Amino acid sequence: KKIYLAVLLPFLALSACGAQGGAAKAASPISVTVQAVEQDCYSDDAAHSLLLKYSDDVPTVTIPGSDAAQSAVNLALQKEVLSFKNGSGDGTDGLDAYLAMAKDEYSQSSDLFLSGSCYAMDRHVSVARGDEAVLSFVYSAYINLHGAHGTSAVYSANFDAATGAALTIDDIADNAQSLKDFCGNYLLTLAKGSDYADVEFFDGCESTLKELAASGSWYFSDKGLVFAASAGDIAP
C-alpha cells in the first residue's frame, strides 16, 4: 500500500516565483501529453507464449514562451523513460534483463506461462502540479517476476517551470535543513493522527519517516508538499 503524507507549506521559496513587480501578465497554460508505450515479448517456439508485458507512460511537456525550459524538462523525462526500460545497466534489472530471466524460466518450466501468467513491467505517470512555478510528475511502477508478490514503487520528478531545471528538496526552501526537520516532525505527527488510524505502521518507522522527509520521494500538489512512501517502506 502506498502512503501519501501531505504537508501544507505556504512559505516555500517557489511560491514566490514570477511575482516580481507590477501586474502579472497572463501566460498560456503549460500542457502535458502522455503516450502509452507497450511491448509484448513472446517465446521463440511454436507455442508463441507471452513471456513479458512491458508498459510505460511517456509524458511530453509544452511550455509556451520558453523553448529552453521545455527542452530541458522533456530531455529529463526521456532519460527517465530510458532509466525504467534499461534499468541500472548491471544486467540485474530492466526490460532486457527481465526478458532473459523469463526466457530462462520458460526453458526450465513453461507451465505458468502456458497458463497465461507472464512477467510484467508496468508504470503510469500523473501530473500532480503543472503551472508557471513548478511541474511535478508522480510515477507508479509495478514489476512482477513470478514471485510471491510483485514489487511496487512510487517516485517523482520535479522541475522549475521557468528554467526547466530539476528540483531537489534542497532547492525549494531558503533553509533546506529547517524544511527537512519541520517536515520530518510533521510526518510523525500525521502518522500518529486520526487520518492514518487505520494504517498499521511498522515498528520503528519514525526513522524511516525522517529519512523520507530528508531524501525520499516528494512532489507538489495544488495544495502543498506531498511525501510518498512505496509499499513496504513504512507500512505493509
Disulfide bonds with the S-S distance in Angstrom:
none
